[in-house]
């Protein structure tokens, strides 16, 4: 069986959960020697040549990597020129590439950069196409269906809301990617220089963060472009033989845009190689130094719910003092001096190597995302160490939680009242944290979250389509 995995590239081209998952599942498949594997990613853009061409890029661990020159553009922060992101790729060598490599399955991990013509050629050749959903690109230019005024986008108003959200977006990411692929050493040098300049500017501003806001008045003259953008990718989705949603949250979001009765789909939670059964590694103690230590890990922004969480804790600290919030993430854009250091501890960025130490000093992880988070690896990582979670219903990882048995899933509201009540419940009844931990230890389905067992499920998906 020959399987090509389309994703966004390995580091330093791309990082994050999508890359980790795609990389780890390919490596696990490679170990099992069931499939002949290929990596495929969107490469640089050559503005002097309209032809799109798949070319050999590298070989890592005996797996060939190919790049699509002149694929669709790649941007994670939106764009204000939607029609340039869905250009025709009629001049291409996609069919030749697919035939020469005798591809049986094309496994798509992102719609970003994906040319429709690649999917069309694969369908003509009878190749089975699987789409593992990791984000909302294709539905949303900014991948998360979260508006500039910090709300979930339920109605893009025929593209007008996209005009507003993408007003200040530019082509810097496209230029950076081109430079990173073609001149990696120069790119690293410029990146280092840019970090130094940013640090100098930050020090000069004395810890204040400049909120750029809207620079222009939005108009609807590009609305039709965003409608065409969404329709372009919805047309691609119709050609998939199987869609794998990584959570029920992801499935529910997509059900608003596609008719699930007309597609073949499964819900399979994602994982990665470093998820191990560490549930008995730590001696879990919910109370340390007479305090419950809550944990927040990730981006310190609105869509991840950080500022809402702080607001809730600021209200709680007026009546309760038996807690501490440990915060792991880049805090360079906020003034940590304004936070009460009796309750809030900032530790900066973290790596996977730090997780055991971080979790050993934690009573409960809180994942308060305001956006519809497709899964949330950090929740599963904490769970693998026996750490209970307090999770927003917006978070895909919430499907792992058996309500009030091994954790808490709280309902979202504008006033965050359910988040507040859940935290107070823990502060008043800390003994339930130990009960949650014991339930996690008894979870007989935990092995399903290990990469080797997850990969078996993916292989079964391949075989079912081919058979």
C-alpha positions in Angstrom: 0.0 0.0 0.0 1.4 3.4 -1.0 0.2 6.3 1.1 1.0 10.0 0.6 0.5 12.3 3.6 -0.1 15.9 2.8 0.7 18.2 5.6 2.4 21.6 6.1 5.9 20.5 6.5 8.4 19.5 9.3 10.2 22.0 11.5 11.4 24.7 10.9 8.7 25.1 8.2 5.9 24.3 10.6 5.3 23.3 14.2 2.3 22.7 16.5 -0.1 19.9 17.0 -0.9 19.3 13.3 2.7 18.8 12.5 3.4 16.6 15.5 0.4 14.3 14.7 1.2 13.9 11.0 4.9 13.3 11.7 4.3 10.8 14.5 1.7 8.8 12.6 3.9 8.5 9.5 6.8 7.4 11.7 4.7 4.8 13.4 3.3 3.5 10.1 6.9 3.4 8.8 7.9 1.2 11.8 5.1 -1.2 11.2 6.2 -1.6 7.5 2.7 -1.9 6.3 2.8 1.1 4.0 5.2 2.7 1.6 5.1 6.3 2.8 5.6 9.8 1.2 5.4 13.3 2.8 4.0 16.0 0.6 3.8 19.7 1.6 3.1 23.1 0.0 6.5 24.6 -1.0 7.7 27.9 -2.2 5.8 30.2 -4.6 7.6 31.2 -7.9 5.8 34.3 -9.2 7.6 34.1 -12.5 6.1 30.6 -13.3 2.4 29.8 -13.3 3.0 26.0 -13.5 2.6 24.1 -10.2 4.9 21.2 -9.9 5.6 18.5 -7.3 9.4 18.1 -6.8 11.6 16.0 -4.6 12.7 17.9 -1.5 14.5 15.6 1.0 14.7 12.2 2.5 14.3 11.8 6.3 14.5 8.4 8.0 14.1 6.7 4.6 10.9 8.6 3.9 10.8 10.7 0.8 9.6 14.3 1.1 8.1 16.2 -1.8 7.1 19.8 -2.1 4.4 21.4 -4.3 6.0 24.4 -6.0 3.3 27.0 -6.6 0.7 25.3 -4.4 -2.0 27.6 -2.9 -0.6 30.2 -0.5 -0.1 29.3 3.1 -1.0 31.7 5.9 -2.0 31.2 9.5 -3.1 34.7 10.3 -5.5 35.4 7.5 -5.3 37.3 4.3 -7.0 40.3 2.6 -6.7 39.0 -1.0 -8.9 35.8 -0.9 -9.0 35.2 -4.7 -5.2 34.9 -4.8 -5.5 31.9 -2.4 -7.7 29.9 -4.8 -6.0 30.3 -8.1 -6.3 27.6 -10.8 -3.4 25.2 -11.1 -4.2 23.9 -14.5 -0.6 23.5 -15.5 0.7 20.9 -13.2 2.4 17.5 -12.9 0.1 16.1 -10.2 -1.2 13.1 -12.3 2.3 12.1 -13.2 3.5 12.3 -9.6 0.5 10.2 -8.3 0.9 7.6 -11.1 4.7 7.3 -10.8 4.5 6.7 -7.1 1.5 4.4 -7.4 -0.4 6.2 -4.7 -3.2 4.1 -3.2 -4.3 6.5 -0.4 -3.9 10.3 -0.2 -4.1 11.3 3.5 -4.8 15.0 3.9 -4.0 16.7 7.2 -4.8 20.3 6.2 -6.7 22.1 3.5 -4.2 25.0 3.7 -2.2 25.3 0.5 -4.0 22.4 -1.0 -4.8 22.7 -4.8 -8.1 21.4 -5.9 -6.5 20.0 -9.0 -4.5 17.5 -6.9 -7.7 16.1 -5.5 -9.3 16.0 -8.9 -6.4 14.0 -10.4 -6.4 11.6 -7.4 -10.2 11.0 -7.9 -9.7 10.3 -11.6 -7.0 7.7 -10.8 -9.3 6.0 -8.2 -7.0 7.0 -5.3 -8.8 6.9 -1.9 -8.7 10.3 -0.1 -8.8 10.7 3.7 -9.1 14.0 5.5 -8.0 14.2 9.1 -9.4 17.4 10.5 -7.1 19.5 12.7 -8.4 23.0 12.2 -11.1 25.0 10.4 -9.1 26.4 7.5 -11.2 26.3 4.4 -14.2 27.4 6.4 -12.2 30.3 8.0 -9.2 32.1 6.6 -7.8 32.5 10.2 -8.4 28.7 10.9 -10.3 29.1 14.2 -13.7 30.7 13.4 -13.0 33.3 16.1 -13.8 36.9 15.3 -11.6 40.0 15.9 -14.0 41.1 18.7 -13.4 37.8 20.5 -16.5 35.8 19.6 -17.2 32.5 17.9 -18.1 33.2 14.3 -21.5 31.5 13.6 -22.3 33.7 10.6 -19.7 35.1 8.2 -22.5 37.2 6.6 -21.6 36.2 3.0 -18.0 37.1 3.6 -18.3 40.5 5.2 -17.2 39.3 8.6 -14.1 37.8 6.9 -13.4 41.2 5.4 -13.4 42.7 8.9 -11.3 39.9 10.5 -8.7 40.0 7.7 -8.4 43.7 7.2 -4.9 44.1 8.6 -3.6 40.8 7.3 -0.7 41.0 4.9 1.6 38.7 2.9 4.5 38.5 5.3 3.9 34.8 6.1 4.1 33.9 2.5 7.4 35.7 2.1 8.8 34.1 5.2 7.8 30.6 4.0 9.5 31.2 0.7 12.6 32.4 2.4 12.6 29.5 4.9 12.3 26.9 2.1 14.8 28.5 -0.4 17.3 30.1 1.9 17.0 28.5 5.4 20.3 29.9 6.8 19.4 33.5 5.8 15.9 33.0 7.2 17.3 31.9 10.6 19.7 34.9 10.7 16.9 37.3 10.0 14.7 35.7 12.5 17.3 36.1 15.2 17.8 39.7 14.3 14.1 40.3 14.5 13.9 38.7 18.0 16.6 41.1 19.2 14.8 44.1 17.7 11.5 43.0 19.3 13.1 42.7 22.7 14.7 46.1 22.4 11.3 47.6 21.5 9.6 45.8 24.4 12.1 47.1 26.9 11.7 50.6 25.5 8.0 50.4 26.0 8.5 49.4 29.6 6.2 46.4 29.5 3.3 48.0 27.7 1.6 46.2 24.9 0.4 48.3 21.9 -3.0 47.1 20.7 -2.9 47.7 17.0 -6.6 47.4 16.4 -8.2 48.2 13.1 -6.2 50.5 10.8 -8.8 50.8 8.1 -12.5 51.1 7.7 -13.9 47.7 6.4 -15.8 47.6 3.2 -17.7 44.7 1.5 -15.9 44.9 -1.8 -14.0 41.7 -1.1 -16.9 39.7 0.5 -17.5 37.7 -2.7 -13.8 36.6 -2.6 -14.3 35.1 0.8 -17.5 33.4 -0.3 -15.5 31.9 -3.3 -12.7 30.9 -0.9 -15.1 28.9 1.4 -16.9 27.3 -1.6 -13.6 26.3 -3.1 -12.7 24.2 -0.1 -16.2 22.9 0.4 -16.0 21.6 -3.1 -12.8 19.8 -2.2 -14.3 18.3 0.9 -17.1 16.7 -1.2 -14.4 14.6 -2.9 -13.1 12.9 0.3 -13.8 9.2 0.7 -13.5 9.5 4.5 -13.3 12.4 7.0 -11.7 11.7 10.4 -12.8 14.3 13.0 -10.4 14.5 15.9 -13.3 15.2 18.4 -17.0 15.6 18.7 -16.5 19.4 18.8 -14.8 19.4 15.4 -17.6 17.1 14.0 -20.3 19.5 15.3 -18.6 22.5 13.8 -18.3 20.9 10.4 -21.9 19.7 10.6 -22.9 23.3 10.2 -21.3 23.5 6.8 -21.6 20.0 5.4 -24.3 17.4 5.5 -22.9 14.6 7.5 -25.6 12.2 6.2 -23.9 12.5 2.8 -20.3 11.8 3.9 -18.4 8.9 5.3 -16.8 9.9 8.6 -15.4 8.7 11.9 -14.5 10.4 15.2 -11.1 9.3 16.4 -9.2 11.4 19.1 -5.7 12.3 18.1 -2.5 11.5 20.0 1.3 11.6 19.5 4.4 9.5 20.2 5.1 11.1 23.6 1.7 10.2 25.1 2.7 7.3 27.4 0.9 5.7 30.3 2.4 7.8 33.0 -0.7 7.7 35.2 1.2 6.0 38.1 4.5 7.9 37.6 3.6 10.7 40.0 2.4 10.5 43.6 -0.7 12.7 43.1 -1.4 15.1 46.0 -4.2 17.6 45.2 -3.2 19.9 48.1 0.3 21.2 48.5 1.2 23.8 51.1 -2.5 24.1 51.9 -3.2 25.3 48.4 -4.8 23.9 45.2 -2.4 24.5 42.3 -4.3 25.2 39.1 -2.5 25.0 35.8 -2.8 27.0 32.6 -0.7 26.1 29.6 -0.8 27.7 26.1 -1.3 31.0 24.4 -2.1 33.9 26.7 -4.8 35.4 24.6 -8.6 35.8 24.4 -9.4 32.8 22.1 -7.7 30.5 24.6 -9.7 32.0 27.4 -6.7 33.3 29.4 -8.1 36.7 30.2 -11.5 35.4 31.0 -9.9 32.9 33.4 -7.9 35.7 35.1 -11.1 37.8 35.5 -12.8 34.8 37.2 -9.9 34.2 39.5 -9.7 37.9 40.4 -13.3 37.7 41.6 -12.7 34.4 43.4 -9.7 35.7 45.3 -11.9 38.1 47.2 -13.4 35.2 49.1 -10.9 32.3 48.6 -7.2 32.3 49.1 -6.4 28.5 49.1 -5.2 28.5 45.5 -2.5 29.4 43.1 -2.5 29.5 39.3 0.7 28.4 37.5 0.9 29.9 34.0 3.1 28.4 31.3 3.2 30.3 28.0 4.8 33.3 26.2 3.9 36.3 28.4 6.0 38.9 26.4 3.0 40.8 25.3 1.5 41.3 28.8 2.7 43.2 31.9 3.0 40.5 34.5 3.8 43.1 37.2 0.1 44.0 37.2 -0.8 40.4 38.4 -1.0 39.6 42.1 2.1 37.4 42.6 0.5 35.8 45.7 -1.8 34.0 43.3 -0.3 34.1 39.8 3.0 32.5 38.9 4.4 33.0 35.4 6.9 30.5 34.1 7.2 31.4 30.4 7.4 28.9 27.5 7.7 25.2 28.2 8.8 22.1 26.3 7.7 18.5 26.4 10.7 17.6 28.5 9.3 19.8 31.3 5.9 18.2 31.5 6.7 15.7 34.2 8.0 18.4 36.6 5.1 20.7 35.7 2.4 18.1 36.3 4.1 16.9 39.5 3.4 20.4 41.0 -0.2 20.6 39.7 -3.6 19.8 41.2 -5.7 20.4 38.1 -5.2 21.7 34.6 -7.7 24.3 33.3 -8.5 24.6 29.6 -10.8 27.5 29.2 -10.8 28.1 25.4 -13.4 30.5 24.1 -12.8 29.3 20.5 -13.9 25.9 19.3 -10.7 24.1 19.9 -10.5 20.9 17.8 -8.8 18.8 20.4 -6.2 20.1 22.8 -3.1 17.9 23.2 -2.2 19.5 26.6 -5.4 18.0 28.1 -4.4 14.5 27.0 -0.8 15.0 28.2 -2.0 16.0 31.7 -4.5 13.1 31.7 -1.6 10.7 30.8 0.0 11.7 34.1 -3.2 11.3 36.1 -3.9 15.1 36.4 -7.6 15.9 36.3 -8.9 18.7 34.0 -11.4 21.4 34.2 -12.4 21.9 30.5 -14.7 24.2 28.5 -17.3 22.5 26.4 -15.6 24.3 23.5 -12.5 22.0 23.8 -12.4 18.8 21.8 -10.5 17.0 24.6 -13.7 17.3 26.7 -14.9 14.0 25.0 -12.3 12.2 27.1 -13.9 13.5 30.3 -16.6 11.5 32.0 -18.5 14.3 33.7 -17.9 14.7 37.4 -16.1 11.3 37.5 -12.6 12.0 36.1 -12.9 15.7 35.6 -15.3 18.6 34.9 -16.6 19.9 31.6 -18.3 23.3 32.2 -20.8 25.1 30.0 -19.8 28.3 28.3 -21.4 31.6 29.0 -20.6 35.3 28.5 -20.3 35.9 32.3 -18.2 32.7 32.8 -20.5 31.8 35.7 -20.1 28.0 35.1 -16.4 28.3 35.1 -16.5 30.3 38.3 -18.8 27.8 40.0 -16.6 24.9 38.9 -13.5 26.4 40.4 -15.3 27.3 43.7 -16.6 23.7 43.9 -13.0 22.5 43.7 -11.8 25.0 46.3 -14.6 24.0 48.7 -14.4 20.2 48.0 -10.8 19.5 47.1 -11.2 15.8 48.0 -13.0 15.3 44.7 -9.7 15.9 42.9 -8.4 12.7 44.4 -11.5 10.9 43.3 -11.0 12.2 39.7 -7.4 11.0 39.8 -8.5 7.5 40.9 -11.0 7.3 38.1 -8.3 8.3 35.6 -6.1 5.5 37.0 -8.9 3.0 36.4 -9.6 4.1 32.8 -9.5 0.8 30.8 -9.6 2.7 27.5 -6.4 4.6 28.0 -4.5 2.4 25.6 -6.6 3.8 22.8 -4.7 7.0 23.2 -1.3 5.4 22.6 0.2 6.1 19.1 0.6 2.4 18.3 -3.1 1.6 18.9 -4.3 4.8 17.3 -2.2 3.9 14.2 -4.0 0.6 14.0 -7.3 2.4 13.7 -5.9 4.5 10.9 -4.6 1.4 9.1 -8.1 -0.1 9.4 -9.5 3.0 7.7 -7.0 2.6 4.8 -7.9 -1.1 4.4 -11.7 -0.5 4.6 -11.5 2.0 1.8 -9.2 0.0 -0.5 -11.1 -3.3 0.1 
